[in-house]
Amino acid sequence: MHPLIDVNPRVMLGKPVIRGTRITVENILERLGAGEAPEEIQEAYPQLSLEAIRAALAYAAEVLSGEVVYPIPEEAA
């Protein structure tokens, strides 16, 4: 896990957040996915650094890399 990401069941119901904030990785990813630039996210959340935004992306990539995919055979599809 990245040192800027914190997962604590007492903070935001255990969702991953930027350490020391209540800003979730999910929120950052949604904003980036909607087309917001990192600088725009920083305007909304001045306490975020570009490094923290990159940490959110790195965390998401790390989580997805552990995802197991079970292919469906052609005849079942």
HTML snippet that shows the backbone in 3Dmol.js (N, CA, C, O; Angstrom):
<script src="https://3Dmol.org/build/3Dmol-min.js"></script>
<div id="view" style="width:600px;height:400px;position:relative"></div>
<script>
const pdb = `
ATOM      1  N   MET A   1       0.847  -1.187   0.000  1.00  0.00           N
ATOM      2  CA  MET A   1       0.000   0.000   0.000  1.00  0.00           C
ATOM      3  C   MET A   1       0.888   1.245   0.000  1.00  0.00           C
ATOM      4  O   MET A   1       2.008   1.227   0.509  1.00  0.00           O
ATOM      5  N   HIS A   2       0.380   2.288  -0.562  1.00  0.00           N
ATOM      6  CA  HIS A   2       1.127   3.537  -0.656  1.00  0.00           C
ATOM      7  C   HIS A   2       1.085   4.260   0.692  1.00  0.00           C
ATOM      8  O   HIS A   2       0.059   4.236   1.372  1.00  0.00           O
ATOM      9  N   PRO A   3       2.184   4.899   1.084  1.00  0.00           N
ATOM     10  CA  PRO A   3       2.210   5.587   2.380  1.00  0.00           C
ATOM     11  C   PRO A   3       1.253   6.777   2.490  1.00  0.00           C
ATOM     12  O   PRO A   3       0.978   7.236   3.598  1.00  0.00           O
ATOM     13  N   LEU A   4       0.745   7.282   1.377  1.00  0.00           N
ATOM     14  CA  LEU A   4      -0.205   8.399   1.447  1.00  0.00           C
ATOM     15  C   LEU A   4      -1.657   7.934   1.501  1.00  0.00           C
ATOM     16  O   LEU A   4      -2.568   8.755   1.612  1.00  0.00           O
ATOM     17  N   ILE A   5      -1.877   6.625   1.423  1.00  0.00           N
ATOM     18  CA  ILE A   5      -3.231   6.069   1.456  1.00  0.00           C
ATOM     19  C   ILE A   5      -3.455   5.401   2.806  1.00  0.00           C
ATOM     20  O   ILE A   5      -2.600   4.669   3.305  1.00  0.00           O
ATOM     21  N   ASP A   6      -4.610   5.665   3.378  1.00  0.00           N
ATOM     22  CA  ASP A   6      -4.952   5.087   4.677  1.00  0.00           C
ATOM     23  C   ASP A   6      -6.291   4.372   4.553  1.00  0.00           C
ATOM     24  O   ASP A   6      -7.230   4.887   3.946  1.00  0.00           O
ATOM     25  N   VAL A   7      -6.366   3.171   5.141  1.00  0.00           N
ATOM     26  CA  VAL A   7      -7.620   2.425   5.203  1.00  0.00           C
ATOM     27  C   VAL A   7      -7.888   2.155   6.675  1.00  0.00           C
ATOM     28  O   VAL A   7      -7.174   1.389   7.323  1.00  0.00           O
ATOM     29  N   ASN A   8      -8.929   2.797   7.187  1.00  0.00           N
ATOM     30  CA  ASN A   8      -9.242   2.700   8.609  1.00  0.00           C
ATOM     31  C   ASN A   8     -10.760   2.588   8.738  1.00  0.00           C
ATOM     32  O   ASN A   8     -11.484   3.457   8.250  1.00  0.00           O
ATOM     33  N   PRO A   9     -11.250   1.537   9.385  1.00  0.00           N
ATOM     34  CA  PRO A   9     -12.699   1.378   9.496  1.00  0.00           C
ATOM     35  C   PRO A   9     -13.398   2.542  10.208  1.00  0.00           C
ATOM     36  O   PRO A   9     -14.616   2.682  10.102  1.00  0.00           O
ATOM     37  N   ARG A  10     -12.656   3.363  10.920  1.00  0.00           N
ATOM     38  CA  ARG A  10     -13.245   4.505  11.626  1.00  0.00           C
ATOM     39  C   ARG A  10     -13.288   5.773  10.772  1.00  0.00           C
ATOM     40  O   ARG A  10     -13.840   6.792  11.189  1.00  0.00           O
ATOM     41  N   VAL A  11     -12.708   5.702   9.586  1.00  0.00           N
ATOM     42  CA  VAL A  11     -12.688   6.866   8.692  1.00  0.00           C
ATOM     43  C   VAL A  11     -13.390   6.481   7.397  1.00  0.00           C
ATOM     44  O   VAL A  11     -12.971   5.549   6.710  1.00  0.00           O
ATOM     45  N   MET A  12     -14.449   7.195   7.069  1.00  0.00           N
ATOM     46  CA  MET A  12     -15.208   6.979   5.823  1.00  0.00           C
ATOM     47  C   MET A  12     -15.595   5.504   5.633  1.00  0.00           C
ATOM     48  O   MET A  12     -15.547   4.972   4.524  1.00  0.00           O
ATOM     49  N   LEU A  13     -15.975   4.868   6.730  1.00  0.00           N
ATOM     50  CA  LEU A  13     -16.427   3.467   6.717  1.00  0.00           C
ATOM     51  C   LEU A  13     -15.381   2.507   6.151  1.00  0.00           C
ATOM     52  O   LEU A  13     -15.723   1.458   5.606  1.00  0.00           O
ATOM     53  N   GLY A  14     -14.107   2.872   6.284  1.00  0.00           N
ATOM     54  CA  GLY A  14     -13.035   1.995   5.841  1.00  0.00           C
ATOM     55  C   GLY A  14     -12.640   2.140   4.387  1.00  0.00           C
ATOM     56  O   GLY A  14     -11.780   1.406   3.899  1.00  0.00           O
ATOM     57  N   LYS A  15     -13.264   3.089   3.682  1.00  0.00           N
ATOM     58  CA  LYS A  15     -12.848   3.312   2.296  1.00  0.00           C
ATOM     59  C   LYS A  15     -11.434   3.887   2.307  1.00  0.00           C
ATOM     60  O   LYS A  15     -11.077   4.620   3.230  1.00  0.00           O
ATOM     61  N   PRO A  16     -10.631   3.569   1.303  1.00  0.00           N
ATOM     62  CA  PRO A  16      -9.293   4.154   1.236  1.00  0.00           C
ATOM     63  C   PRO A  16      -9.376   5.665   1.053  1.00  0.00           C
ATOM     64  O   PRO A  16     -10.115   6.161   0.203  1.00  0.00           O
ATOM     65  N   VAL A  17      -8.608   6.385   1.860  1.00  0.00           N
ATOM     66  CA  VAL A  17      -8.570   7.849   1.809  1.00  0.00           C
ATOM     67  C   VAL A  17      -7.132   8.322   1.722  1.00  0.00           C
ATOM     68  O   VAL A  17      -6.195   7.570   1.988  1.00  0.00           O
ATOM     69  N   ILE A  18      -6.975   9.579   1.346  1.00  0.00           N
ATOM     70  CA  ILE A  18      -5.660  10.209   1.420  1.00  0.00           C
ATOM     71  C   ILE A  18      -5.378  10.424   2.900  1.00  0.00           C
ATOM     72  O   ILE A  18      -6.184  11.018   3.617  1.00  0.00           O
ATOM     73  N   ARG A  19      -4.238   9.940   3.344  1.00  0.00           N
ATOM     74  CA  ARG A  19      -3.875  10.003   4.766  1.00  0.00           C
ATOM     75  C   ARG A  19      -4.050  11.414   5.320  1.00  0.00           C
ATOM     76  O   ARG A  19      -3.621  12.398   4.717  1.00  0.00           O
ATOM     77  N   GLY A  20      -4.696  11.484   6.491  1.00  0.00           N
ATOM     78  CA  GLY A  20      -4.903  12.761   7.158  1.00  0.00           C
ATOM     79  C   GLY A  20      -6.092  13.550   6.648  1.00  0.00           C
ATOM     80  O   GLY A  20      -6.331  14.675   7.090  1.00  0.00           O
ATOM     81  N   THR A  21      -6.854  12.959   5.706  1.00  0.00           N
ATOM     82  CA  THR A  21      -8.033  13.634   5.167  1.00  0.00           C
ATOM     83  C   THR A  21      -9.203  12.656   5.181  1.00  0.00           C
ATOM     84  O   THR A  21      -9.066  11.498   5.573  1.00  0.00           O
ATOM     85  N   ARG A  22     -10.337  13.146   4.750  1.00  0.00           N
ATOM     86  CA  ARG A  22     -11.504  12.291   4.528  1.00  0.00           C
ATOM     87  C   ARG A  22     -11.815  12.244   3.027  1.00  0.00           C
ATOM     88  O   ARG A  22     -12.942  11.958   2.625  1.00  0.00           O
ATOM     89  N   ILE A  23     -10.813  12.527   2.220  1.00  0.00           N
ATOM     90  CA  ILE A  23     -10.960  12.515   0.769  1.00  0.00           C
ATOM     91  C   ILE A  23     -10.678  11.100   0.284  1.00  0.00           C
ATOM     92  O   ILE A  23      -9.565  10.595   0.430  1.00  0.00           O
ATOM     93  N   THR A  24     -11.698  10.462  -0.296  1.00  0.00           N
ATOM     94  CA  THR A  24     -11.541   9.068  -0.702  1.00  0.00           C
ATOM     95  C   THR A  24     -10.831   8.936  -2.047  1.00  0.00           C
ATOM     96  O   THR A  24     -10.894   9.816  -2.905  1.00  0.00           O
ATOM     97  N   VAL A  25     -10.160   7.810  -2.191  1.00  0.00           N
ATOM     98  CA  VAL A  25      -9.552   7.453  -3.473  1.00  0.00           C
ATOM     99  C   VAL A  25     -10.656   7.406  -4.527  1.00  0.00           C
ATOM    100  O   VAL A  25     -10.461   7.855  -5.656  1.00  0.00           O
ATOM    101  N   GLU A  26     -11.794   6.871  -4.163  1.00  0.00           N
ATOM    102  CA  GLU A  26     -12.933   6.779  -5.072  1.00  0.00           C
ATOM    103  C   GLU A  26     -13.323   8.159  -5.604  1.00  0.00           C
ATOM    104  O   GLU A  26     -13.561   8.314  -6.802  1.00  0.00           O
ATOM    105  N   ASN A  27     -13.390   9.144  -4.738  1.00  0.00           N
ATOM    106  CA  ASN A  27     -13.758  10.498  -5.146  1.00  0.00           C
ATOM    107  C   ASN A  27     -12.751  11.052  -6.150  1.00  0.00           C
ATOM    108  O   ASN A  27     -13.133  11.658  -7.151  1.00  0.00           O
ATOM    109  N   ILE A  28     -11.483  10.846  -5.882  1.00  0.00           N
ATOM    110  CA  ILE A  28     -10.436  11.333  -6.792  1.00  0.00           C
ATOM    111  C   ILE A  28     -10.561  10.650  -8.147  1.00  0.00           C
ATOM    112  O   ILE A  28     -10.478  11.308  -9.184  1.00  0.00           O
ATOM    113  N   LEU A  29     -10.762   9.327  -8.145  1.00  0.00           N
ATOM    114  CA  LEU A  29     -10.886   8.591  -9.403  1.00  0.00           C
ATOM    115  C   LEU A  29     -12.134   9.024 -10.181  1.00  0.00           C
ATOM    116  O   LEU A  29     -12.085   9.155 -11.404  1.00  0.00           O
ATOM    117  N   GLU A  30     -13.236   9.244  -9.489  1.00  0.00           N
ATOM    118  CA  GLU A  30     -14.460   9.705 -10.163  1.00  0.00           C
ATOM    119  C   GLU A  30     -14.225  11.049 -10.844  1.00  0.00           C
ATOM    120  O   GLU A  30     -14.654  11.263 -11.978  1.00  0.00           O
ATOM    121  N   ARG A  31     -13.548  11.944 -10.150  1.00  0.00           N
ATOM    122  CA  ARG A  31     -13.291  13.268 -10.717  1.00  0.00           C
ATOM    123  C   ARG A  31     -12.364  13.178 -11.933  1.00  0.00           C
ATOM    124  O   ARG A  31     -12.600  13.827 -12.952  1.00  0.00           O
ATOM    125  N   LEU A  32     -11.315  12.373 -11.816  1.00  0.00           N
ATOM    126  CA  LEU A  32     -10.410  12.196 -12.951  1.00  0.00           C
ATOM    127  C   LEU A  32     -11.154  11.549 -14.119  1.00  0.00           C
ATOM    128  O   LEU A  32     -10.984  11.950 -15.271  1.00  0.00           O
ATOM    129  N   GLY A  33     -11.981  10.544 -13.814  1.00  0.00           N
ATOM    130  CA  GLY A  33     -12.763   9.861 -14.842  1.00  0.00           C
ATOM    131  C   GLY A  33     -13.765  10.774 -15.525  1.00  0.00           C
ATOM    132  O   GLY A  33     -14.115  10.564 -16.686  1.00  0.00           O
ATOM    133  N   ALA A  34     -14.224  11.780 -14.810  1.00  0.00           N
ATOM    134  CA  ALA A  34     -15.168  12.747 -15.379  1.00  0.00           C
ATOM    135  C   ALA A  34     -14.458  13.810 -16.211  1.00  0.00           C
ATOM    136  O   ALA A  34     -15.096  14.683 -16.800  1.00  0.00           O
ATOM    137  N   GLY A  35     -13.133  13.723 -16.250  1.00  0.00           N
ATOM    138  CA  GLY A  35     -12.377  14.659 -17.088  1.00  0.00           C
ATOM    139  C   GLY A  35     -11.735  15.816 -16.360  1.00  0.00           C
ATOM    140  O   GLY A  35     -11.120  16.675 -16.991  1.00  0.00           O
ATOM    141  N   GLU A  36     -11.864  15.860 -15.039  1.00  0.00           N
ATOM    142  CA  GLU A  36     -11.214  16.946 -14.290  1.00  0.00           C
ATOM    143  C   GLU A  36      -9.698  16.765 -14.319  1.00  0.00           C
ATOM    144  O   GLU A  36      -9.195  15.645 -14.224  1.00  0.00           O
ATOM    145  N   ALA A  37      -8.999  17.846 -14.446  1.00  0.00           N
ATOM    146  CA  ALA A  37      -7.540  17.824 -14.381  1.00  0.00           C
ATOM    147  C   ALA A  37      -7.115  17.777 -12.906  1.00  0.00           C
ATOM    148  O   ALA A  37      -7.843  18.258 -12.038  1.00  0.00           O
ATOM    149  N   PRO A  38      -5.957  17.206 -12.625  1.00  0.00           N
ATOM    150  CA  PRO A  38      -5.478  17.189 -11.241  1.00  0.00           C
ATOM    151  C   PRO A  38      -5.469  18.575 -10.600  1.00  0.00           C
ATOM    152  O   PRO A  38      -5.745  18.711  -9.409  1.00  0.00           O
ATOM    153  N   GLU A  39      -5.155  19.593 -11.379  1.00  0.00           N
ATOM    154  CA  GLU A  39      -5.136  20.956 -10.850  1.00  0.00           C
ATOM    155  C   GLU A  39      -6.532  21.415 -10.415  1.00  0.00           C
ATOM    156  O   GLU A  39      -6.671  22.167  -9.450  1.00  0.00           O
ATOM    157  N   GLU A  40      -7.551  20.963 -11.125  1.00  0.00           N
ATOM    158  CA  GLU A  40      -8.932  21.298 -10.754  1.00  0.00           C
ATOM    159  C   GLU A  40      -9.324  20.609  -9.445  1.00  0.00           C
ATOM    160  O   GLU A  40     -10.038  21.176  -8.618  1.00  0.00           O
ATOM    161  N   ILE A  41      -8.852  19.394  -9.279  1.00  0.00           N
ATOM    162  CA  ILE A  41      -9.118  18.666  -8.033  1.00  0.00           C
ATOM    163  C   ILE A  41      -8.422  19.376  -6.883  1.00  0.00           C
ATOM    164  O   ILE A  41      -8.977  19.499  -5.791  1.00  0.00           O
ATOM    165  N   GLN A  42      -7.218  19.837  -7.132  1.00  0.00           N
ATOM    166  CA  GLN A  42      -6.485  20.595  -6.102  1.00  0.00           C
ATOM    167  C   GLN A  42      -7.214  21.883  -5.741  1.00  0.00           C
ATOM    168  O   GLN A  42      -7.195  22.293  -4.581  1.00  0.00           O
ATOM    169  N   GLU A  43      -7.853  22.524  -6.708  1.00  0.00           N
ATOM    170  CA  GLU A  43      -8.622  23.737  -6.409  1.00  0.00           C
ATOM    171  C   GLU A  43      -9.773  23.419  -5.458  1.00  0.00           C
ATOM    172  O   GLU A  43     -10.070  24.193  -4.547  1.00  0.00           O
ATOM    173  N   ALA A  44     -10.423  22.259  -5.680  1.00  0.00           N
ATOM    174  CA  ALA A  44     -11.533  21.849  -4.823  1.00  0.00           C
ATOM    175  C   ALA A  44     -11.042  21.394  -3.447  1.00  0.00           C
ATOM    176  O   ALA A  44     -11.726  21.582  -2.441  1.00  0.00           O
ATOM    177  N   TYR A  45      -9.867  20.803  -3.417  1.00  0.00           N
ATOM    178  CA  TYR A  45      -9.282  20.275  -2.184  1.00  0.00           C
ATOM    179  C   TYR A  45      -7.837  20.769  -2.065  1.00  0.00           C
ATOM    180  O   TYR A  45      -6.911  20.032  -2.406  1.00  0.00           O
ATOM    181  N   PRO A  46      -7.629  21.987  -1.595  1.00  0.00           N
ATOM    182  CA  PRO A  46      -6.286  22.573  -1.558  1.00  0.00           C
ATOM    183  C   PRO A  46      -5.276  21.771  -0.733  1.00  0.00           C
ATOM    184  O   PRO A  46      -4.069  21.914  -0.922  1.00  0.00           O
ATOM    185  N   GLN A  47      -5.766  20.928   0.179  1.00  0.00           N
ATOM    186  CA  GLN A  47      -4.847  20.139   1.000  1.00  0.00           C
ATOM    187  C   GLN A  47      -4.239  18.961   0.221  1.00  0.00           C
ATOM    188  O   GLN A  47      -3.321  18.304   0.713  1.00  0.00           O
ATOM    189  N   LEU A  48      -4.740  18.696  -0.975  1.00  0.00           N
ATOM    190  CA  LEU A  48      -4.200  17.596  -1.787  1.00  0.00           C
ATOM    191  C   LEU A  48      -2.987  18.060  -2.584  1.00  0.00           C
ATOM    192  O   LEU A  48      -2.978  19.143  -3.169  1.00  0.00           O
ATOM    193  N   SER A  49      -1.986  17.226  -2.590  1.00  0.00           N
ATOM    194  CA  SER A  49      -0.822  17.468  -3.451  1.00  0.00           C
ATOM    195  C   SER A  49      -0.988  16.641  -4.719  1.00  0.00           C
ATOM    196  O   SER A  49      -1.795  15.712  -4.762  1.00  0.00           O
ATOM    197  N   LEU A  50      -0.230  16.979  -5.740  1.00  0.00           N
ATOM    198  CA  LEU A  50      -0.235  16.147  -6.946  1.00  0.00           C
ATOM    199  C   LEU A  50       0.241  14.747  -6.602  1.00  0.00           C
ATOM    200  O   LEU A  50      -0.233  13.772  -7.183  1.00  0.00           O
ATOM    201  N   GLU A  51       1.169  14.636  -5.668  1.00  0.00           N
ATOM    202  CA  GLU A  51       1.655  13.325  -5.236  1.00  0.00           C
ATOM    203  C   GLU A  51       0.513  12.493  -4.635  1.00  0.00           C
ATOM    204  O   GLU A  51       0.452  11.283  -4.855  1.00  0.00           O
ATOM    205  N   ALA A  52      -0.377  13.118  -3.891  1.00  0.00           N
ATOM    206  CA  ALA A  52      -1.507  12.408  -3.295  1.00  0.00           C
ATOM    207  C   ALA A  52      -2.469  11.926  -4.383  1.00  0.00           C
ATOM    208  O   ALA A  52      -3.009  10.824  -4.289  1.00  0.00           O
ATOM    209  N   ILE A  53      -2.683  12.736  -5.399  1.00  0.00           N
ATOM    210  CA  ILE A  53      -3.553  12.336  -6.506  1.00  0.00           C
ATOM    211  C   ILE A  53      -2.925  11.162  -7.253  1.00  0.00           C
ATOM    212  O   ILE A  53      -3.622  10.218  -7.626  1.00  0.00           O
ATOM    213  N   ARG A  54      -1.623  11.218  -7.470  1.00  0.00           N
ATOM    214  CA  ARG A  54      -0.926  10.093  -8.106  1.00  0.00           C
ATOM    215  C   ARG A  54      -0.987   8.846  -7.230  1.00  0.00           C
ATOM    216  O   ARG A  54      -1.101   7.730  -7.738  1.00  0.00           O
ATOM    217  N   ALA A  55      -0.911   9.033  -5.924  1.00  0.00           N
ATOM    218  CA  ALA A  55      -0.996   7.904  -4.994  1.00  0.00           C
ATOM    219  C   ALA A  55      -2.352   7.221  -5.108  1.00  0.00           C
ATOM    220  O   ALA A  55      -2.434   5.995  -5.027  1.00  0.00           O
ATOM    221  N   ALA A  56      -3.419   8.001  -5.296  1.00  0.00           N
ATOM    222  CA  ALA A  56      -4.747   7.424  -5.469  1.00  0.00           C
ATOM    223  C   ALA A  56      -4.789   6.552  -6.720  1.00  0.00           C
ATOM    224  O   ALA A  56      -5.355   5.459  -6.700  1.00  0.00           O
ATOM    225  N   LEU A  57      -4.197   7.031  -7.796  1.00  0.00           N
ATOM    226  CA  LEU A  57      -4.140   6.242  -9.033  1.00  0.00           C
ATOM    227  C   LEU A  57      -3.305   4.983  -8.843  1.00  0.00           C
ATOM    228  O   LEU A  57      -3.695   3.905  -9.294  1.00  0.00           O
ATOM    229  N   ALA A  58      -2.170   5.111  -8.184  1.00  0.00           N
ATOM    230  CA  ALA A  58      -1.297   3.955  -7.950  1.00  0.00           C
ATOM    231  C   ALA A  58      -1.996   2.919  -7.076  1.00  0.00           C
ATOM    232  O   ALA A  58      -1.882   1.717  -7.317  1.00  0.00           O
ATOM    233  N   TYR A  59      -2.724   3.390  -6.056  1.00  0.00           N
ATOM    234  CA  TYR A  59      -3.458   2.477  -5.180  1.00  0.00           C
ATOM    235  C   TYR A  59      -4.508   1.710  -5.979  1.00  0.00           C
ATOM    236  O   TYR A  59      -4.629   0.493  -5.842  1.00  0.00           O
ATOM    237  N   ALA A  60      -5.266   2.419  -6.813  1.00  0.00           N
ATOM    238  CA  ALA A  60      -6.300   1.770  -7.621  1.00  0.00           C
ATOM    239  C   ALA A  60      -5.680   0.734  -8.555  1.00  0.00           C
ATOM    240  O   ALA A  60      -6.220  -0.362  -8.705  1.00  0.00           O
ATOM    241  N   ALA A  61      -4.571   1.063  -9.174  1.00  0.00           N
ATOM    242  CA  ALA A  61      -3.897   0.119 -10.062  1.00  0.00           C
ATOM    243  C   ALA A  61      -3.429  -1.115  -9.289  1.00  0.00           C
ATOM    244  O   ALA A  61      -3.531  -2.240  -9.778  1.00  0.00           O
ATOM    245  N   GLU A  62      -2.922  -0.893  -8.089  1.00  0.00           N
ATOM    246  CA  GLU A  62      -2.459  -2.007  -7.259  1.00  0.00           C
ATOM    247  C   GLU A  62      -3.627  -2.928  -6.882  1.00  0.00           C
ATOM    248  O   GLU A  62      -3.505  -4.151  -6.943  1.00  0.00           O
ATOM    249  N   VAL A  63      -4.736  -2.338  -6.499  1.00  0.00           N
ATOM    250  CA  VAL A  63      -5.912  -3.137  -6.131  1.00  0.00           C
ATOM    251  C   VAL A  63      -6.407  -3.934  -7.334  1.00  0.00           C
ATOM    252  O   VAL A  63      -6.708  -5.121  -7.211  1.00  0.00           O
ATOM    253  N   LEU A  64      -6.490  -3.293  -8.487  1.00  0.00           N
ATOM    254  CA  LEU A  64      -6.971  -3.984  -9.682  1.00  0.00           C
ATOM    255  C   LEU A  64      -6.007  -5.060 -10.160  1.00  0.00           C
ATOM    256  O   LEU A  64      -6.435  -6.045 -10.761  1.00  0.00           O
ATOM    257  N   SER A  65      -4.727  -4.891  -9.907  1.00  0.00           N
ATOM    258  CA  SER A  65      -3.764  -5.903 -10.351  1.00  0.00           C
ATOM    259  C   SER A  65      -3.960  -7.216  -9.602  1.00  0.00           C
ATOM    260  O   SER A  65      -3.560  -8.273 -10.091  1.00  0.00           O
ATOM    261  N   GLY A  66      -4.569  -7.157  -8.424  1.00  0.00           N
ATOM    262  CA  GLY A  66      -4.831  -8.369  -7.661  1.00  0.00           C
ATOM    263  C   GLY A  66      -6.171  -8.998  -7.964  1.00  0.00           C
ATOM    264  O   GLY A  66      -6.506 -10.047  -7.414  1.00  0.00           O
ATOM    265  N   GLU A  67      -6.947  -8.365  -8.840  1.00  0.00           N
ATOM    266  CA  GLU A  67      -8.266  -8.874  -9.186  1.00  0.00           C
ATOM    267  C   GLU A  67      -8.136 -10.151 -10.010  1.00  0.00           C
ATOM    268  O   GLU A  67      -7.336 -10.225 -10.943  1.00  0.00           O
ATOM    269  N   VAL A  68      -8.924 -11.139  -9.655  1.00  0.00           N
ATOM    270  CA  VAL A  68      -8.926 -12.402 -10.384  1.00  0.00           C
ATOM    271  C   VAL A  68     -10.083 -12.386 -11.365  1.00  0.00           C
ATOM    272  O   VAL A  68     -11.224 -12.099 -11.002  1.00  0.00           O
ATOM    273  N   VAL A  69      -9.770 -12.698 -12.618  1.00  0.00           N
ATOM    274  CA  VAL A  69     -10.789 -12.726 -13.673  1.00  0.00           C
ATOM    275  C   VAL A  69     -10.967 -14.164 -14.117  1.00  0.00           C
ATOM    276  O   VAL A  69      -9.996 -14.861 -14.411  1.00  0.00           O
ATOM    277  N   TYR A  70     -12.215 -14.601 -14.161  1.00  0.00           N
ATOM    278  CA  TYR A  70     -12.535 -15.953 -14.610  1.00  0.00           C
ATOM    279  C   TYR A  70     -13.192 -15.850 -15.980  1.00  0.00           C
ATOM    280  O   TYR A  70     -14.347 -15.440 -16.087  1.00  0.00           O
ATOM    281  N   PRO A  71     -12.454 -16.224 -17.035  1.00  0.00           N
ATOM    282  CA  PRO A  71     -13.030 -16.125 -18.373  1.00  0.00           C
ATOM    283  C   PRO A  71     -14.207 -17.098 -18.536  1.00  0.00           C
ATOM    284  O   PRO A  71     -14.199 -18.199 -17.985  1.00  0.00           O
ATOM    285  N   ILE A  72     -15.203 -16.673 -19.293  1.00  0.00           N
ATOM    286  CA  ILE A  72     -16.343 -17.515 -19.592  1.00  0.00           C
ATOM    287  C   ILE A  72     -16.061 -18.218 -20.922  1.00  0.00           C
ATOM    288  O   ILE A  72     -15.740 -17.561 -21.912  1.00  0.00           O
ATOM    289  N   PRO A  73     -16.177 -19.539 -20.950  1.00  0.00           N
ATOM    290  CA  PRO A  73     -15.939 -20.242 -22.222  1.00  0.00           C
ATOM    291  C   PRO A  73     -16.892 -19.752 -23.311  1.00  0.00           C
ATOM    292  O   PRO A  73     -18.016 -19.344 -23.014  1.00  0.00           O
ATOM    293  N   GLU A  74     -16.456 -19.789 -24.551  1.00  0.00           N
ATOM    294  CA  GLU A  74     -17.243 -19.300 -25.688  1.00  0.00           C
ATOM    295  C   GLU A  74     -18.636 -19.922 -25.735  1.00  0.00           C
ATOM    296  O   GLU A  74     -19.618 -19.214 -25.962  1.00  0.00           O
ATOM    297  N   GLU A  75     -18.737 -21.226 -25.524  1.00  0.00           N
ATOM    298  CA  GLU A  75     -20.027 -21.902 -25.644  1.00  0.00           C
ATOM    299  C   GLU A  75     -21.009 -21.494 -24.554  1.00  0.00           C
ATOM    300  O   GLU A  75     -22.216 -21.662 -24.729  1.00  0.00           O
ATOM    301  N   ALA A  76     -20.524 -20.960 -23.426  1.00  0.00           N
ATOM    302  CA  ALA A  76     -21.403 -20.525 -22.348  1.00  0.00           C
ATOM    303  C   ALA A  76     -21.871 -19.087 -22.534  1.00  0.00           C
ATOM    304  O   ALA A  76     -22.842 -18.659 -21.910  1.00  0.00           O
ATOM    305  N   ALA A  77     -21.191 -18.355 -23.379  1.00  0.00           N
ATOM    306  CA  ALA A  77     -21.511 -16.929 -23.544  1.00  0.00           C
ATOM    307  C   ALA A  77     -22.693 -16.678 -24.393  1.00  0.00           C
ATOM    308  O   ALA A  77     -23.065 -15.524 -24.608  1.00  0.00           O
TER     309      ALA A  77
END
`;
const viewer = $3Dmol.createViewer("view");
viewer.addModel(pdb, "pdb");
viewer.setStyle({}, {cartoon: {color: "spectrum"}});
viewer.zoomTo();
viewer.render();
</script>
